[in-house]
Amino acid sequence: MYRTKVILKSVSKRTNLGNLVVEATFISKEKRERVYISTNEKVISHQFLGSKISKSNPNHKQIWERVEEVHGAVRQILFEIESDYGFCTAELFKQRYYEEKQEVVEDDLMTLFSQFIELKRLTLKPKLVQKLQAIEKHLKEFLRKKRKVYPSDFDQLMVNKLAQYWRDNKGFQPNTIAKNFKFIRQFLNHLFNEEILKNSKYQRFQYPREVETNTIVLTKEEVVKLIQYIPKTYSESKVRDLFLVLIYTGLRFGDGVRIKKSWVKGEFLYINTQKTGEKVSIPIHPHLKAVLAKYEYDLGPLKISNQKFNDYVKGLCKEAGITEQIEIVRYEKGVKMYLTFPKHQLIASHTGRRTFITNAILAGIPLPVIQKITGHRKLTTLQKYVEIADENKKTELEKLSNFFK
């Protein structure tokens, strides 16, 4: 005689998380034996109600479907054994179950990730390979206190903890975290396609999503705050100066750090842009001239990686008082969601270019002139900045309206 049920085992005292397992109990006159089959699913103890998962767990339906899939497979094997022998024992079940599973010892997650990087070297650009290597380093740090972790161990809890690690330990912003998870999902897709990862449940996890930051620009008042802010360290001073260069030239980050004396002719900067190869001429603003003169028109000393600059410029803008709360719109499964962040958290190197273009439009400079300065190949590309400028006008008018109330 036998019976099966789903139970919660190995509940952690620290996190209250337990493993959902299928318990098969075999009863005979001599003894009672139990065999436990993992479902690879975990829930908090108070969310498991004995025969179902509480609706307080947002993924209760999906988790229970996967649990029932394992439970059904166990019952099927028990039925087949009983049909073959007329009875069923724990020993017969374990023998049949593990024969059918044909489980082999698999490589751990980090070994497979290293192999994935080597494979991608053949097809990806060097910068993307470097990004994968950076994620590999973070994963090693994140998992350093754990025993070996296997692909089948990757679950929603790990997604949540990894996102928290990147946010709290590394100081990454929402969009950086979302992009990192895109690479991890590519890795998991590869494992699934190669049949190394047998279960596709990772596709249904809730991953951090990117938020729309293309409308983030600095107002004239905020630029003045940057100019007037007195940096506390030499490093902070260099970050501020480089950011001001981007704001006053509209250059992309990769071009801004390459400025040298030979590019200066009279009152203009003449540059062949890296990304598009376009030749641009930029009038030298008096504030820009002051920054360039400080470094003798050679910005080599300001050179820094884009990622580090993006990290530092957020802190700089916070210290300068650019902390207004900004509402960001995100669409998730067709539903419009609103997220609020302090403005400094959403600032990056490209904010300088957007700020230049938007404020040039607000100043009434014709789009064809702006196009000559920024090197955009198509005039239509600048249309989105017109919309941003219009939105800024609307915001300022609302402030004026509220002032007179």
C-alpha positions as YAML, in Angstrom:
chain: A
units: angstrom
residues:
- id: 1
  name: MET
  ca: [0.00, 0.00, 0.00]
- id: 2
  name: TYR
  ca: [1.23, 3.52, -0.72]
- id: 3
  name: ARG
  ca: [0.06, 7.12, -0.69]
- id: 4
  name: THR
  ca: [1.51, 10.43, -1.88]
- id: 5
  name: LYS
  ca: [1.21, 14.07, -0.93]
- id: 6
  name: VAL
  ca: [3.06, 17.36, -1.26]
- id: 7
  name: ILE
  ca: [4.72, 18.63, 1.92]
- id: 8
  name: LEU
  ca: [7.09, 21.41, 2.99]
- id: 9
  name: LYS
  ca: [10.49, 20.29, 4.29]
- id: 10
  name: SER
  ca: [13.73, 21.86, 5.52]
- id: 11
  name: VAL
  ca: [12.23, 25.21, 6.51]
- id: 12
  name: SER
  ca: [14.97, 27.75, 7.21]
- id: 13
  name: LYS
  ca: [14.78, 29.41, 10.63]
- id: 14
  name: ARG
  ca: [16.32, 32.57, 9.18]
- id: 15
  name: THR
  ca: [14.21, 33.03, 6.04]
- id: 16
  name: ASN
  ca: [11.20, 30.74, 6.73]
- id: 17
  name: LEU
  ca: [11.69, 29.30, 3.23]
- id: 18
  name: GLY
  ca: [11.05, 25.61, 2.79]
- id: 19
  name: ASN
  ca: [11.36, 23.08, -0.03]
- id: 20
  name: LEU
  ca: [8.20, 21.70, -1.62]
- id: 21
  name: VAL
  ca: [8.65, 17.93, -2.01]
- id: 22
  name: VAL
  ca: [6.49, 14.98, -2.97]
- id: 23
  name: GLU
  ca: [6.33, 12.50, -0.09]
- id: 24
  name: ALA
  ca: [5.62, 8.87, -1.09]
- id: 25
  name: THR
  ca: [4.74, 6.67, 1.90]
- id: 26
  name: PHE
  ca: [4.93, 2.86, 1.58]
- id: 27
  name: ILE
  ca: [3.08, 0.82, 4.23]
- id: 28
  name: SER
  ca: [3.42, -2.88, 4.89]
- id: 29
  name: LYS
  ca: [2.88, -5.14, 7.91]
- id: 30
  name: GLU
  ca: [6.56, -4.96, 8.81]
- id: 31
  name: LYS
  ca: [7.38, -1.30, 8.32]
- id: 32
  name: ARG
  ca: [6.50, 2.13, 7.00]
- id: 33
  name: GLU
  ca: [8.95, 3.84, 4.59]
- id: 34
  name: ARG
  ca: [9.00, 7.32, 3.10]
- id: 35
  name: VAL
  ca: [10.71, 8.60, -0.05]
- id: 36
  name: TYR
  ca: [11.02, 12.32, -0.80]
- id: 37
  name: ILE
  ca: [11.20, 13.73, -4.35]
- id: 38
  name: SER
  ca: [12.24, 17.36, -4.78]
- id: 39
  name: THR
  ca: [10.13, 19.64, -6.97]
- id: 40
  name: ASN
  ca: [12.88, 22.33, -7.01]
- id: 41
  name: GLU
  ca: [10.31, 24.82, -5.75]
- id: 42
  name: LYS
  ca: [10.47, 26.89, -2.55]
- id: 43
  name: VAL
  ca: [7.90, 28.93, -0.64]
- id: 44
  name: ILE
  ca: [7.68, 30.74, 2.69]
- id: 45
  name: SER
  ca: [6.18, 28.43, 5.33]
- id: 46
  name: HIS
  ca: [3.06, 30.52, 6.01]
- id: 47
  name: GLN
  ca: [2.26, 30.53, 2.26]
- id: 48
  name: PHE
  ca: [1.84, 26.74, 2.15]
- id: 49
  name: LEU
  ca: [-1.60, 25.68, 3.34]
- id: 50
  name: GLY
  ca: [-1.12, 21.90, 3.18]
- id: 51
  name: SER
  ca: [-2.87, 21.19, -0.10]
- id: 52
  name: LYS
  ca: [-2.23, 24.41, -1.99]
- id: 53
  name: ILE
  ca: [-0.14, 27.59, -2.03]
- id: 54
  name: SER
  ca: [-1.64, 30.76, -0.63]
- id: 55
  name: LYS
  ca: [-2.72, 33.48, -3.05]
- id: 56
  name: SER
  ca: [-0.45, 35.83, -1.08]
- id: 57
  name: ASN
  ca: [2.32, 34.35, -3.22]
- id: 58
  name: PRO
  ca: [2.04, 36.21, -6.58]
- id: 59
  name: ASN
  ca: [3.26, 33.12, -8.46]
- id: 60
  name: HIS
  ca: [1.11, 30.58, -6.62]
- id: 61
  name: LYS
  ca: [-0.56, 29.20, -9.77]
- id: 62
  name: GLN
  ca: [2.66, 28.71, -11.73]
- id: 63
  name: ILE
  ca: [4.48, 27.16, -8.76]
- id: 64
  name: TRP
  ca: [1.64, 24.75, -8.05]
- id: 65
  name: GLU
  ca: [1.46, 23.71, -11.71]
- id: 66
  name: ARG
  ca: [5.15, 22.79, -11.64]
- id: 67
  name: VAL
  ca: [4.73, 20.94, -8.32]
- id: 68
  name: GLU
  ca: [1.78, 18.98, -9.69]
- id: 69
  name: GLU
  ca: [3.83, 18.10, -12.76]
- id: 70
  name: VAL
  ca: [6.37, 16.33, -10.52]
- id: 71
  name: HIS
  ca: [3.62, 14.85, -8.35]
- id: 72
  name: GLY
  ca: [1.88, 13.44, -11.42]
- id: 73
  name: ALA
  ca: [5.11, 11.86, -12.66]
- id: 74
  name: VAL
  ca: [5.59, 10.16, -9.27]
- id: 75
  name: ARG
  ca: [2.03, 8.79, -9.29]
- id: 76
  name: GLN
  ca: [2.47, 7.51, -12.86]
- id: 77
  name: ILE
  ca: [5.60, 5.54, -11.91]
- id: 78
  name: LEU
  ca: [3.85, 4.07, -8.85]
- id: 79
  name: PHE
  ca: [0.91, 3.00, -11.01]
- id: 80
  name: GLU
  ca: [3.22, 1.32, -13.54]
- id: 81
  name: ILE
  ca: [5.14, -0.56, -10.83]
- id: 82
  name: GLU
  ca: [1.90, -1.81, -9.27]
- id: 83
  name: SER
  ca: [0.67, -2.91, -12.71]
- id: 84
  name: ASP
  ca: [3.91, -4.83, -13.34]
- id: 85
  name: TYR
  ca: [4.33, -6.51, -9.93]
- id: 86
  name: GLY
  ca: [0.95, -6.34, -8.24]
- id: 87
  name: PHE
  ca: [2.52, -4.40, -5.37]
- id: 88
  name: CYS
  ca: [4.87, -1.45, -4.82]
- id: 89
  name: THR
  ca: [7.76, -0.91, -2.39]
- id: 90
  name: ALA
  ca: [10.07, 1.98, -1.65]
- id: 91
  name: GLU
  ca: [13.00, 0.07, -3.14]
- id: 92
  name: LEU
  ca: [11.17, -0.67, -6.41]
- id: 93
  name: PHE
  ca: [10.05, 2.95, -6.69]
- id: 94
  name: LYS
  ca: [13.53, 4.42, -6.11]
- id: 95
  name: GLN
  ca: [15.04, 2.02, -8.64]
- id: 96
  name: ARG
  ca: [12.44, 2.84, -11.32]
- id: 97
  name: TYR
  ca: [12.36, 6.58, -10.59]
- id: 98
  name: TYR
  ca: [16.11, 7.13, -10.84]
- id: 99
  name: GLU
  ca: [16.42, 4.87, -13.86]
- id: 100
  name: GLU
  ca: [13.84, 6.99, -15.69]
- id: 101
  name: LYS
  ca: [15.38, 10.25, -14.55]
- id: 102
  name: GLN
  ca: [18.80, 9.08, -15.74]
- id: 103
  name: GLU
  ca: [20.29, 11.98, -13.89]
- id: 104
  name: VAL
  ca: [23.97, 12.65, -14.40]
- id: 105
  name: VAL
  ca: [26.22, 14.90, -12.37]
- id: 106
  name: GLU
  ca: [26.05, 18.22, -14.18]
- id: 107
  name: ASP
  ca: [28.54, 21.04, -14.33]
- id: 108
  name: ASP
  ca: [27.92, 23.80, -11.84]
- id: 109
  name: LEU
  ca: [26.52, 27.17, -12.88]
- id: 110
  name: MET
  ca: [29.83, 29.05, -12.88]
- id: 111
  name: THR
  ca: [31.62, 26.40, -14.96]
- id: 112
  name: LEU
  ca: [28.84, 26.56, -17.54]
- id: 113
  name: PHE
  ca: [28.89, 30.37, -17.54]
- id: 114
  name: SER
  ca: [32.63, 30.36, -18.28]
- id: 115
  name: GLN
  ca: [32.03, 27.94, -21.16]
- id: 116
  name: PHE
  ca: [29.24, 30.21, -22.43]
- id: 117
  name: ILE
  ca: [31.62, 33.19, -22.49]
- id: 118
  name: GLU
  ca: [34.21, 31.23, -24.47]
- id: 119
  name: LEU
  ca: [31.52, 30.26, -26.98]
- id: 120
  name: LYS
  ca: [30.35, 33.87, -27.33]
- id: 121
  name: ARG
  ca: [33.87, 35.14, -28.03]
- id: 122
  name: LEU
  ca: [33.37, 33.83, -31.56]
- id: 123
  name: THR
  ca: [30.30, 35.93, -32.30]
- id: 124
  name: LEU
  ca: [30.10, 38.88, -29.91]
- id: 125
  name: LYS
  ca: [31.90, 42.21, -30.02]
- id: 126
  name: PRO
  ca: [34.75, 42.54, -27.46]
- id: 127
  name: LYS
  ca: [32.74, 45.05, -25.37]
- id: 128
  name: LEU
  ca: [29.88, 42.56, -24.95]
- id: 129
  name: VAL
  ca: [32.33, 39.80, -23.99]
- id: 130
  name: GLN
  ca: [33.76, 42.17, -21.37]
- id: 131
  name: LYS
  ca: [30.23, 42.72, -20.08]
- id: 132
  name: LEU
  ca: [29.75, 38.96, -19.71]
- id: 133
  name: GLN
  ca: [33.07, 38.71, -17.89]
- id: 134
  name: ALA
  ca: [31.99, 41.47, -15.49]
- id: 135
  name: ILE
  ca: [28.74, 39.57, -14.77]
- id: 136
  name: GLU
  ca: [30.77, 36.38, -14.23]
- id: 137
  name: LYS
  ca: [32.88, 38.20, -11.65]
- id: 138
  name: HIS
  ca: [29.77, 39.50, -9.87]
- id: 139
  name: LEU
  ca: [28.21, 36.02, -9.82]
- id: 140
  name: LYS
  ca: [31.37, 34.55, -8.26]
- id: 141
  name: GLU
  ca: [31.26, 37.21, -5.55]
- id: 142
  name: PHE
  ca: [27.53, 36.67, -5.02]
- id: 143
  name: LEU
  ca: [27.88, 32.88, -4.72]
- id: 144
  name: ARG
  ca: [31.22, 32.77, -2.89]
- id: 145
  name: LYS
  ca: [29.76, 31.61, 0.45]
- id: 146
  name: LYS
  ca: [27.52, 28.96, -1.08]
- id: 147
  name: ARG
  ca: [28.26, 25.40, -2.06]
- id: 148
  name: LYS
  ca: [28.28, 24.72, -5.77]
- id: 149
  name: VAL
  ca: [25.13, 25.98, -7.46]
- id: 150
  name: TYR
  ca: [23.66, 24.13, -10.43]
- id: 151
  name: PRO
  ca: [21.34, 25.37, -13.22]
- id: 152
  name: SER
  ca: [18.41, 23.57, -11.62]
- id: 153
  name: ASP
  ca: [18.98, 25.66, -8.46]
- id: 154
  name: PHE
  ca: [18.27, 28.90, -10.32]
- id: 155
  name: ASP
  ca: [14.91, 30.08, -9.01]
- id: 156
  name: GLN
  ca: [12.89, 33.23, -8.30]
- id: 157
  name: LEU
  ca: [14.54, 33.60, -4.90]
- id: 158
  name: MET
  ca: [17.99, 33.71, -6.54]
- id: 159
  name: VAL
  ca: [16.74, 36.31, -9.05]
- id: 160
  name: ASN
  ca: [15.48, 38.49, -6.20]
- id: 161
  name: LYS
  ca: [18.65, 38.13, -4.12]
- id: 162
  name: LEU
  ca: [20.93, 38.79, -7.10]
- id: 163
  name: ALA
  ca: [18.95, 41.94, -7.98]
- id: 164
  name: GLN
  ca: [19.27, 43.08, -4.35]
- id: 165
  name: TYR
  ca: [23.02, 42.33, -4.40]
- id: 166
  name: TRP
  ca: [23.54, 44.45, -7.51]
- id: 167
  name: ARG
  ca: [21.48, 47.27, -6.02]
- id: 168
  name: ASP
  ca: [22.83, 47.30, -2.44]
- id: 169
  name: ASN
  ca: [26.40, 45.99, -2.81]
- id: 170
  name: LYS
  ca: [27.31, 47.34, -6.24]
- id: 171
  name: GLY
  ca: [25.09, 50.43, -6.30]
- id: 172
  name: PHE
  ca: [23.74, 49.59, -9.78]
- id: 173
  name: GLN
  ca: [20.73, 51.47, -11.09]
- id: 174
  name: PRO
  ca: [17.49, 49.75, -12.28]
- id: 175
  name: ASN
  ca: [18.40, 49.77, -15.97]
- id: 176
  name: THR
  ca: [21.89, 48.34, -15.38]
- id: 177
  name: ILE
  ca: [20.40, 45.51, -13.31]
- id: 178
  name: ALA
  ca: [17.75, 44.83, -15.98]
- id: 179
  name: LYS
  ca: [20.43, 44.68, -18.71]
- id: 180
  name: ASN
  ca: [22.53, 42.27, -16.63]
- id: 181
  name: PHE
  ca: [19.55, 39.93, -16.33]
- id: 182
  name: LYS
  ca: [19.09, 40.05, -20.12]
- id: 183
  name: PHE
  ca: [22.55, 38.52, -20.46]
- id: 184
  name: ILE
  ca: [21.75, 35.90, -17.80]
- id: 185
  name: ARG
  ca: [18.56, 34.95, -19.62]
- id: 186
  name: GLN
  ca: [20.55, 34.54, -22.84]
- id: 187
  name: PHE
  ca: [22.81, 32.17, -20.90]
- id: 188
  name: LEU
  ca: [19.84, 30.20, -19.52]
- id: 189
  name: ASN
  ca: [18.26, 30.04, -22.99]
- id: 190
  name: HIS
  ca: [21.52, 28.55, -24.25]
- id: 191
  name: LEU
  ca: [21.47, 25.90, -21.48]
- id: 192
  name: PHE
  ca: [17.84, 25.08, -22.26]
- id: 193
  name: ASN
  ca: [18.49, 24.79, -26.02]
- id: 194
  name: GLU
  ca: [21.46, 22.51, -25.31]
- id: 195
  name: GLU
  ca: [19.19, 20.42, -23.01]
- id: 196
  name: ILE
  ca: [21.54, 21.04, -20.09]
- id: 197
  name: LEU
  ca: [18.72, 22.81, -18.29]
- id: 198
  name: LYS
  ca: [15.68, 20.55, -18.43]
- id: 199
  name: ASN
  ca: [13.07, 22.91, -17.05]
- id: 200
  name: SER
  ca: [11.94, 26.15, -18.72]
- id: 201
  name: LYS
  ca: [10.46, 27.62, -15.54]
- id: 202
  name: TYR
  ca: [13.18, 30.34, -15.54]
- id: 203
  name: GLN
  ca: [11.28, 31.94, -18.47]
- id: 204
  name: ARG
  ca: [8.33, 32.65, -16.18]
- id: 205
  name: PHE
  ca: [10.29, 34.34, -13.39]
- id: 206
  name: GLN
  ca: [9.75, 38.02, -12.61]
- id: 207
  name: TYR
  ca: [12.94, 39.83, -13.62]
- id: 208
  name: PRO
  ca: [13.78, 43.50, -13.00]
- id: 209
  name: ARG
  ca: [12.71, 45.60, -15.98]
- id: 210
  name: GLU
  ca: [14.20, 48.69, -17.58]
- id: 211
  name: VAL
  ca: [12.56, 52.05, -17.00]
- id: 212
  name: GLU
  ca: [12.31, 54.82, -19.59]
- id: 213
  name: THR
  ca: [15.01, 57.43, -18.92]
- id: 214
  name: ASN
  ca: [15.34, 58.96, -22.40]
- id: 215
  name: THR
  ca: [13.51, 62.10, -21.25]
- id: 216
  name: ILE
  ca: [15.94, 62.92, -18.43]
- id: 217
  name: VAL
  ca: [17.63, 66.27, -19.11]
- id: 218
  name: LEU
  ca: [19.04, 68.96, -16.86]
- id: 219
  name: THR
  ca: [17.34, 72.35, -16.73]
- id: 220
  name: LYS
  ca: [19.34, 75.58, -16.99]
- id: 221
  name: GLU
  ca: [18.96, 76.00, -13.22]
- id: 222
  name: GLU
  ca: [20.39, 72.53, -12.60]
- id: 223
  name: VAL
  ca: [23.34, 73.20, -14.91]
- id: 224
  name: VAL
  ca: [24.01, 76.36, -12.89]
- id: 225
  name: LYS
  ca: [23.97, 74.24, -9.72]
- id: 226
  name: LEU
  ca: [26.68, 72.04, -11.25]
- id: 227
  name: ILE
  ca: [28.79, 75.06, -12.22]
- id: 228
  name: GLN
  ca: [28.47, 76.62, -8.77]
- id: 229
  name: TYR
  ca: [29.05, 73.39, -6.86]
- id: 230
  name: ILE
  ca: [32.52, 73.18, -5.28]
- id: 231
  name: PRO
  ca: [33.82, 69.58, -5.59]
- id: 232
  name: LYS
  ca: [35.15, 68.02, -2.40]
- id: 233
  name: THR
  ca: [37.89, 65.95, -4.11]
- id: 234
  name: TYR
  ca: [40.06, 66.15, -7.22]
- id: 235
  name: SER
  ca: [38.31, 63.05, -8.63]
- id: 236
  name: GLU
  ca: [34.89, 64.67, -8.14]
- id: 237
  name: SER
  ca: [36.22, 67.81, -9.83]
- id: 238
  name: LYS
  ca: [37.29, 65.80, -12.90]
- id: 239
  name: VAL
  ca: [33.87, 64.10, -13.15]
- id: 240
  name: ARG
  ca: [32.11, 67.47, -12.92]
- id: 241
  name: ASP
  ca: [34.36, 69.02, -15.57]
- id: 242
  name: LEU
  ca: [33.84, 66.12, -17.98]
- id: 243
  name: PHE
  ca: [30.07, 66.25, -17.46]
- id: 244
  name: LEU
  ca: [30.06, 69.99, -18.19]
- id: 245
  name: VAL
  ca: [32.04, 69.33, -21.38]
- id: 246
  name: LEU
  ca: [29.34, 66.90, -22.53]
- id: 247
  name: ILE
  ca: [26.60, 69.40, -21.62]
- id: 248
  name: TYR
  ca: [28.24, 72.27, -23.53]
- id: 249
  name: THR
  ca: [29.23, 70.28, -26.62]
- id: 250
  name: GLY
  ca: [26.48, 67.68, -27.02]
- id: 251
  name: LEU
  ca: [29.20, 65.10, -27.68]
- id: 252
  name: ARG
  ca: [28.81, 61.44, -26.89]
- id: 253
  name: PHE
  ca: [30.93, 60.22, -23.98]
- id: 254
  name: GLY
  ca: [33.45, 58.41, -26.24]
- id: 255
  name: ASP
  ca: [34.15, 61.65, -28.15]
- id: 256
  name: GLY
  ca: [34.17, 63.92, -25.12]
- id: 257
  name: VAL
  ca: [37.10, 62.13, -23.46]
- id: 258
  name: ARG
  ca: [39.14, 62.36, -26.70]
- id: 259
  name: ILE
  ca: [39.19, 66.16, -27.03]
- id: 260
  name: LYS
  ca: [42.71, 67.49, -27.69]
- id: 261
  name: LYS
  ca: [44.32, 70.79, -28.59]
- id: 262
  name: SER
  ca: [44.59, 70.05, -32.34]
- id: 263
  name: TRP
  ca: [40.77, 69.94, -32.53]
- id: 264
  name: VAL
  ca: [40.51, 73.62, -31.51]
- id: 265
  name: LYS
  ca: [40.55, 76.12, -34.35]
- id: 266
  name: GLY
  ca: [39.54, 79.65, -33.45]
- id: 267
  name: GLU
  ca: [36.25, 79.54, -31.56]
- id: 268
  name: PHE
  ca: [35.24, 76.06, -32.75]
- id: 269
  name: LEU
  ca: [35.94, 72.41, -32.00]
- id: 270
  name: TYR
  ca: [36.27, 70.28, -35.16]
- id: 271
  name: ILE
  ca: [35.73, 66.55, -34.56]
- id: 272
  name: ASN
  ca: [35.26, 63.34, -36.53]
- id: 273
  name: THR
  ca: [32.77, 61.46, -34.35]
- id: 274
  name: GLN
  ca: [33.61, 57.89, -33.38]
- id: 275
  name: LYS
  ca: [30.18, 56.33, -33.73]
- id: 276
  name: THR
  ca: [29.10, 57.66, -37.13]
- id: 277
  name: GLY
  ca: [32.28, 59.15, -38.58]
- id: 278
  name: GLU
  ca: [30.45, 62.45, -39.13]
- id: 279
  name: LYS
  ca: [32.51, 65.66, -39.15]
- id: 280
  name: VAL
  ca: [31.07, 68.19, -36.71]
- id: 281
  name: SER
  ca: [31.99, 71.72, -35.73]
- id: 282
  name: ILE
  ca: [30.99, 72.93, -32.27]
- id: 283
  name: PRO
  ca: [31.08, 76.59, -31.15]
- id: 284
  name: ILE
  ca: [33.07, 76.90, -27.92]
- id: 285
  name: HIS
  ca: [30.84, 78.26, -25.15]
- id: 286
  name: PRO
  ca: [32.66, 80.57, -22.65]
- id: 287
  name: HIS
  ca: [32.05, 78.05, -19.82]
- id: 288
  name: LEU
  ca: [33.40, 75.25, -22.06]
- id: 289
  name: LYS
  ca: [36.46, 77.38, -22.85]
- id: 290
  name: ALA
  ca: [37.16, 77.78, -19.13]
- id: 291
  name: VAL
  ca: [37.06, 74.00, -18.59]
- id: 292
  name: LEU
  ca: [39.23, 73.25, -21.63]
- id: 293
  name: ALA
  ca: [41.79, 75.90, -20.64]
- id: 294
  name: LYS
  ca: [42.03, 74.28, -17.20]
- id: 295
  name: TYR
  ca: [43.39, 71.13, -18.87]
- id: 296
  name: GLU
  ca: [45.31, 72.99, -21.61]
- id: 297
  name: TYR
  ca: [42.76, 71.76, -24.18]
- id: 298
  name: ASP
  ca: [43.71, 68.09, -23.64]
- id: 299
  name: LEU
  ca: [41.09, 66.01, -21.79]
- id: 300
  name: GLY
  ca: [43.30, 62.91, -21.58]
- id: 301
  name: PRO
  ca: [43.60, 63.33, -17.76]
- id: 302
  name: LEU
  ca: [39.79, 63.06, -17.51]
- id: 303
  name: LYS
  ca: [39.65, 59.67, -19.23]
- id: 304
  name: ILE
  ca: [37.59, 57.12, -17.32]
- id: 305
  name: SER
  ca: [35.39, 54.16, -18.24]
- id: 306
  name: ASN
  ca: [31.81, 55.02, -19.14]
- id: 307
  name: GLN
  ca: [30.49, 52.68, -16.44]
- id: 308
  name: LYS
  ca: [32.57, 54.30, -13.68]
- id: 309
  name: PHE
  ca: [31.64, 57.77, -14.90]
- id: 310
  name: ASN
  ca: [27.94, 56.83, -14.75]
- id: 311
  name: ASP
  ca: [28.42, 55.66, -11.16]
- id: 312
  name: TYR
  ca: [30.30, 58.79, -10.07]
- id: 313
  name: VAL
  ca: [28.14, 61.37, -11.86]
- id: 314
  name: LYS
  ca: [25.07, 60.23, -9.90]
- id: 315
  name: GLY
  ca: [26.83, 60.98, -6.62]
- id: 316
  name: LEU
  ca: [28.09, 64.29, -7.99]
- id: 317
  name: CYS
  ca: [24.59, 65.42, -9.00]
- id: 318
  name: LYS
  ca: [23.21, 64.37, -5.63]
- id: 319
  name: GLU
  ca: [25.82, 66.50, -3.86]
- id: 320
  name: ALA
  ca: [25.04, 69.41, -6.21]
- id: 321
  name: GLY
  ca: [21.38, 69.26, -5.17]
- id: 322
  name: ILE
  ca: [19.86, 67.74, -8.33]
- id: 323
  name: THR
  ca: [17.49, 65.57, -6.32]
- id: 324
  name: GLU
  ca: [14.01, 66.43, -7.64]
- id: 325
  name: GLN
  ca: [11.64, 63.43, -7.64]
- id: 326
  name: ILE
  ca: [11.05, 62.20, -11.20]
- id: 327
  name: GLU
  ca: [8.13, 60.00, -12.25]
- id: 328
  name: ILE
  ca: [9.02, 57.37, -14.86]
- id: 329
  name: VAL
  ca: [6.46, 55.46, -16.92]
- id: 330
  name: ARG
  ca: [6.93, 51.73, -17.54]
- id: 331
  name: TYR
  ca: [4.65, 49.34, -19.40]
- id: 332
  name: GLU
  ca: [4.38, 45.83, -18.02]
- id: 333
  name: LYS
  ca: [2.11, 43.35, -19.79]
- id: 334
  name: GLY
  ca: [0.23, 46.26, -21.36]
- id: 335
  name: VAL
  ca: [-0.35, 48.00, -18.02]
- id: 336
  name: LYS
  ca: [1.07, 51.49, -17.49]
- id: 337
  name: MET
  ca: [3.08, 51.70, -14.27]
- id: 338
  name: TYR
  ca: [4.57, 54.78, -12.60]
- id: 339
  name: LEU
  ca: [7.88, 54.64, -10.73]
- id: 340
  name: THR
  ca: [9.43, 57.52, -8.80]
- id: 341
  name: PHE
  ca: [13.18, 58.12, -8.44]
- id: 342
  name: PRO
  ca: [15.36, 61.01, -7.27]
- id: 343
  name: LYS
  ca: [16.59, 62.65, -10.49]
- id: 344
  name: HIS
  ca: [20.29, 62.11, -9.73]
- id: 345
  name: GLN
  ca: [19.77, 58.33, -9.80]
- id: 346
  name: LEU
  ca: [18.70, 58.47, -13.46]
- id: 347
  name: ILE
  ca: [21.55, 60.67, -14.71]
- id: 348
  name: ALA
  ca: [24.28, 59.15, -16.90]
- id: 349
  name: SER
  ca: [26.83, 60.31, -19.48]
- id: 350
  name: HIS
  ca: [24.25, 60.55, -22.28]
- id: 351
  name: THR
  ca: [22.23, 62.99, -20.14]
- id: 352
  name: GLY
  ca: [24.82, 65.59, -21.15]
- id: 353
  name: ARG
  ca: [24.08, 65.16, -24.86]
- id: 354
  name: ARG
  ca: [20.31, 65.20, -24.27]
- id: 355
  name: THR
  ca: [20.65, 68.32, -22.12]
- id: 356
  name: PHE
  ca: [22.60, 70.15, -24.84]
- id: 357
  name: ILE
  ca: [20.10, 69.30, -27.59]
- id: 358
  name: THR
  ca: [16.97, 69.97, -25.52]
- id: 359
  name: ASN
  ca: [18.18, 73.33, -24.21]
- id: 360
  name: ALA
  ca: [19.35, 74.32, -27.72]
- id: 361
  name: ILE
  ca: [15.80, 73.68, -28.98]
- id: 362
  name: LEU
  ca: [14.34, 75.66, -26.06]
- id: 363
  name: ALA
  ca: [16.72, 78.50, -26.96]
- id: 364
  name: GLY
  ca: [15.21, 78.59, -30.44]
- id: 365
  name: ILE
  ca: [18.18, 77.25, -32.41]
- id: 366
  name: PRO
  ca: [16.91, 75.69, -35.69]
- id: 367
  name: LEU
  ca: [17.08, 71.90, -35.92]
- id: 368
  name: PRO
  ca: [19.36, 71.88, -39.03]
- id: 369
  name: VAL
  ca: [21.93, 73.94, -37.09]
- id: 370
  name: ILE
  ca: [21.71, 71.57, -34.11]
- id: 371
  name: GLN
  ca: [22.10, 68.64, -36.51]
- id: 372
  name: LYS
  ca: [25.38, 70.12, -37.81]
- id: 373
  name: ILE
  ca: [26.69, 70.36, -34.25]
- id: 374
  name: THR
  ca: [25.57, 66.94, -32.99]
- id: 375
  name: GLY
  ca: [26.31, 64.95, -36.15]
- id: 376
  name: HIS
  ca: [22.89, 63.27, -36.38]
- id: 377
  name: ARG
  ca: [22.54, 61.78, -39.88]
- id: 378
  name: LYS
  ca: [18.77, 62.19, -39.98]
- id: 379
  name: LEU
  ca: [16.91, 65.31, -38.97]
- id: 380
  name: THR
  ca: [13.95, 63.16, -37.90]
- id: 381
  name: THR
  ca: [16.09, 61.69, -35.10]
- id: 382
  name: LEU
  ca: [16.00, 65.08, -33.38]
- id: 383
  name: GLN
  ca: [12.19, 65.04, -33.33]
- id: 384
  name: LYS
  ca: [12.11, 63.16, -30.01]
- id: 385
  name: TYR
  ca: [14.08, 66.02, -28.45]
- id: 386
  name: VAL
  ca: [11.45, 68.48, -29.68]
- id: 387
  name: GLU
  ca: [8.89, 66.42, -27.76]
- id: 388
  name: ILE
  ca: [11.11, 66.47, -24.65]
- id: 389
  name: ALA
  ca: [11.50, 70.25, -24.99]
- id: 390
  name: ASP
  ca: [7.72, 70.67, -25.35]
- id: 391
  name: GLU
  ca: [7.22, 68.56, -22.22]
- id: 392
  name: ASN
  ca: [9.70, 70.77, -20.35]
- id: 393
  name: LYS
  ca: [7.82, 73.89, -21.48]
- id: 394
  name: LYS
  ca: [4.59, 72.35, -20.20]
- id: 395
  name: THR
  ca: [6.20, 71.56, -16.83]
- id: 396
  name: GLU
  ca: [7.53, 75.09, -16.44]
- id: 397
  name: LEU
  ca: [4.14, 76.58, -17.35]
- id: 398
  name: GLU
  ca: [2.48, 74.37, -14.74]
- id: 399
  name: LYS
  ca: [4.94, 75.70, -12.15]
- id: 400
  name: LEU
  ca: [4.05, 79.24, -13.17]
- id: 401
  name: SER
  ca: [0.33, 78.46, -12.98]
- id: 402
  name: ASN
  ca: [0.73, 76.97, -9.48]
- id: 403
  name: PHE
  ca: [2.75, 80.03, -8.42]
- id: 404
  name: PHE
  ca: [-0.18, 82.36, -9.17]
- id: 405
  name: LYS
  ca: [-2.76, 80.18, -7.40]
...
